[in-house]
Structures are given as structure tokens and as C-alpha cells.
Amino acid sequence: MKKIYSLILFVSCYTTCLAQVEGKVEITKAQATALGNVKNKGIKFGVSLGFNQSFKKLFDARISPIDTTLDLQNTSNTSFLLSSTLSFPVLKGYLGGSYYRKLDANGIPVGNPYYVPRGLSIIATINLATFNSALGGAGLFNQKLDGGLGIGYTFGDNVQIAATYEMLSFRQPRDYLLNYEGKKIIVNRSPLTSLQPDNNDFFGDKYYPSVSLKVIYTLTSE
């Protein structure tokens, strides 16, 4: 419950700051119609911040410095994620919307008006950490990426709140390693004295289902 309250507080502060930074002014439908060339915002790209809760238990595996036995401890399955998003409006305009114009440096409305529909959107997310990792490797194709799908609600010009179901990767001990809890791990007739998460013999990337509650700031649309 505390996490939900924290996110609500974050959304309030976040939207307040955006309203101060973003140069725009809301206008009436009559004003927008009189100006003409009204643009309807549709598909939107953006970034999101929010809490994620995994459905699986996560473990931290270490070798005890006291007796060199394997020590397994539960780690938090709640995290705070930065993701990229793509949203597709559904029931477009059914719940109404608002008209806006951009402001120049002097606070004067410029450019054509645009319409932002309120209501539900289909949200697709990609975890930026795995996205950057894929870009640094063999490219995006045939790469496993953390991400998911969900439902978002648009309010204001550039802000959405969304709930998503995601598959995220976690660096976890391999199944056979878990069987050695409280025991010594003998390698080449000697007990193992340390475990490194980057050792693929003992650790692997496992994909687990999770849910997220996040706030989204849309960057561009078409």
C-alpha cells in the first residue's frame, strides 16, 4: 500500500513539473475549429517510471565465509523500472478530450492546434536496460527483451497511468545449485569459496511474470 501511495505522490509531482516545463496552453473546441488544421494525436511513444512486482521468489546465492557452505537468501521481488513505451488509443474520443496549442519562448500560442483524447490505451513496454544491452550486441532481432503489455489511461496532454503484465529477466542461481543449500560445493576436489553471478555454470537469466504500475510521459505521436 505504501508503494501505491508513493507512486500517486510521484505522479502528482511529476505532472506538476511537466506542466511548468512543457510549453502549451489548453484552448476550447470552438477556438481550435476556428484555427483549423487540428491534429489528432494517435500512436504515442514515451518513457515510463513505476513499481514492478514479480510473482516468483528471487534468491541471492553466496558462499558463507564461516564454513564455505552455500547460503541462499530471499531478495526483494519489487523493483523500480525505467521503460520505453508505445501506446495505441482505444475508444478514441469516447470519453472526450482536450485541445492544445504550443507556446513559444514568450508564452505566445504558436502552430496548429491538436486534440488529445482521454480514455484507454493499449500499452507496450520495453525495459531500457535490456534494450541497450541488445543494441550493444548482435542487434535487436532474435534477442530476448524484457517487456509486456497492459492498459493505460490518458489524462492531460502527455501523461498516462498504466498497469502492465510483463516478462522480466532476473540473474538467478541455476536449479541444481539450489539443491546445495547449507552444503559445501566441491569443485576439483576443493570446496568453492566464492560465487560470481557472471559465472554461467552456476547462474542464468530466468524470465518471470510480473505486474507493474507506472506513470508514462509521451514524447511524440503521429
C-alpha positions in Angstrom: 0.0 0.0 0.0 2.9 2.4 0.8 4.2 1.8 -2.7 0.9 2.8 -4.3 0.8 6.0 -2.2 4.4 6.7 -3.2 3.5 6.3 -6.9 0.5 8.6 -6.5 2.6 11.2 -4.9 5.2 10.8 -7.6 2.6 11.2 -10.3 1.3 14.4 -8.7 4.8 15.9 -8.5 5.7 14.6 -12.0 2.7 16.1 -13.7 3.2 19.4 -11.9 6.8 19.7 -13.1 5.8 18.8 -16.6 3.1 21.4 -16.7 5.7 24.0 -15.8 8.3 22.8 -18.3 6.0 21.9 -21.2 5.1 25.0 -23.2 1.4 24.6 -24.1 -2.0 26.1 -23.4 -5.4 24.4 -23.4 -8.0 26.0 -25.7 -11.7 25.4 -26.4 -13.1 23.3 -29.2 -14.5 26.4 -30.9 -11.1 28.1 -30.9 -9.4 25.0 -32.3 -12.1 24.8 -35.0 -11.7 28.4 -35.9 -7.9 28.0 -36.3 -8.3 24.8 -38.4 -5.8 22.1 -39.2 -6.5 20.3 -36.0 -4.1 17.4 -35.5 -5.4 14.2 -33.7 -2.8 12.5 -31.5 -2.8 8.8 -32.0 0.1 6.4 -31.6 2.4 7.7 -28.9 6.0 6.9 -27.9 7.1 7.6 -24.4 9.1 6.7 -21.3 7.7 5.3 -18.1 8.7 5.0 -14.4 7.0 2.8 -11.9 7.0 -0.1 -9.5 7.2 -3.7 -10.6 6.2 -6.8 -8.6 7.4 -10.3 -9.7 5.3 -13.4 -9.0 8.3 -15.6 -8.3 10.7 -15.9 -5.3 14.1 -14.4 -6.1 17.3 -15.7 -4.5 20.7 -14.4 -3.7 23.3 -17.2 -3.6 26.6 -16.7 -1.7 29.3 -18.9 -0.1 29.4 -18.4 3.6 32.8 -17.1 4.8 32.4 -19.0 8.0 32.1 -22.6 6.8 32.2 -22.3 3.0 28.6 -23.7 2.6 26.1 -22.3 0.2 23.9 -19.6 1.7 20.6 -18.8 -0.1 18.6 -15.7 0.9 15.4 -14.3 -0.5 15.7 -10.9 -2.2 13.1 -8.3 -2.9 10.8 -9.1 -5.8 9.7 -5.5 -6.0 11.7 -3.1 -8.2 11.5 0.4 -9.8 11.8 0.4 -13.5 12.5 2.8 -16.4 11.0 1.6 -19.6 10.2 2.8 -23.1 6.5 2.6 -24.2 4.3 2.6 -27.2 0.6 3.3 -26.7 -2.4 2.8 -29.0 -5.6 4.6 -28.2 -8.9 2.6 -28.0 -12.4 4.1 -27.8 -10.7 7.2 -29.2 -12.5 10.3 -28.0 -15.4 8.3 -26.4 -14.6 9.9 -23.1 -13.9 13.3 -24.6 -10.6 15.1 -24.8 -8.8 18.5 -24.8 -7.4 20.9 -27.4 -4.0 22.5 -27.0 -1.5 24.8 -28.7 2.2 25.1 -28.2 3.7 28.2 -26.6 6.9 30.0 -27.8 9.6 31.3 -25.5 7.5 34.4 -24.8 4.4 32.4 -23.9 2.5 33.2 -27.1 0.5 30.4 -28.7 2.0 29.2 -32.0 1.4 26.4 -34.6 -1.7 24.4 -35.3 -3.9 23.1 -32.5 -4.0 19.5 -31.6 -6.5 17.2 -29.9 -5.7 14.8 -27.1 -8.4 12.2 -26.5 -9.0 11.0 -23.0 -9.6 7.3 -22.3 -8.0 3.9 -22.5 -4.9 2.9 -24.5 -3.1 -0.4 -25.2 0.4 -0.1 -23.8 3.5 -2.0 -24.9 6.7 -1.6 -22.8 10.3 -2.5 -23.3 12.8 -2.4 -20.4 15.5 0.1 -21.4 18.3 -1.9 -19.7 17.8 -5.0 -21.9 17.1 -2.8 -24.9 20.5 -1.1 -24.6 22.1 -4.4 -24.0 20.7 -5.8 -27.2 21.8 -2.7 -29.1 25.4 -3.3 -27.9 25.3 -7.0 -29.0 24.1 -8.6 -32.2 21.2 -6.2 -32.7 17.6 -6.2 -31.7 16.5 -9.1 -33.9 16.3 -12.6 -32.3 17.1 -11.0 -28.9 15.2 -11.6 -25.7 13.9 -8.3 -24.3 12.2 -7.5 -21.1 8.7 -6.1 -21.7 5.0 -6.5 -21.7 1.5 -5.3 -22.5 -1.1 -3.5 -20.5 -3.8 -0.9 -20.3 -3.3 2.8 -19.7 -5.5 5.9 -19.2 -4.6 9.2 -20.7 -5.1 12.5 -18.9 -3.7 15.8 -19.8 -1.6 16.2 -22.9 1.4 14.0 -22.3 0.7 11.9 -19.2 -0.7 8.4 -18.8 -1.0 6.0 -15.9 -0.8 2.3 -16.8 -1.0 -1.2 -15.4 1.0 -3.8 -17.3 1.8 -7.5 -17.3 5.4 -8.1 -18.1 8.1 -10.8 -18.5 11.3 -9.6 -16.9 14.7 -11.4 -16.7 16.5 -11.9 -13.4 20.0 -13.3 -12.8 19.3 -16.3 -10.7 21.1 -19.4 -9.4 20.6 -22.5 -11.6 18.2 -25.1 -10.2 20.9 -27.6 -9.3 22.7 -25.0 -7.3 19.6 -24.6 -5.1 19.9 -28.2 -4.0 23.2 -27.4 -2.3 21.8 -25.0 0.2 23.6 -25.4 3.5 26.2 -27.7 1.9 29.7 -27.3 0.5 30.1 -27.2 -3.3 33.1 -29.3 -4.2 34.8 -28.4 -7.5 38.0 -30.2 -8.5 38.1 -31.9 -5.0 38.1 -28.5 -3.3 35.3 -26.6 -1.7 34.1 -23.5 -3.6 35.0 -20.3 -1.7 33.1 -17.7 -3.8 30.3 -17.4 -6.4 30.2 -14.8 -9.1 26.8 -14.0 -10.8 28.5 -13.7 -14.2 29.5 -17.4 -14.0 27.2 -19.1 -16.4 27.9 -22.5 -14.8 26.1 -21.5 -11.7 23.8 -18.6 -12.7 21.4 -17.9 -15.6 18.9 -15.3 -16.8 15.4 -16.5 -15.9 12.3 -14.8 -17.2 9.5 -14.4 -14.7 6.0 -12.9 -15.0 5.3 -9.7 -13.1 2.9 -6.8 -12.9 3.8 -3.1 -13.0 2.0 0.2 -12.1 3.7 3.1 -13.8 3.3 6.7 -15.0 4.1 7.4 -18.6 5.3 10.6 -20.3 4.6 10.6 -24.0 7.3 12.1 -26.2 6.0 12.0 -29.7 2.9 11.0 -31.6 1.5 10.6 -35.0 
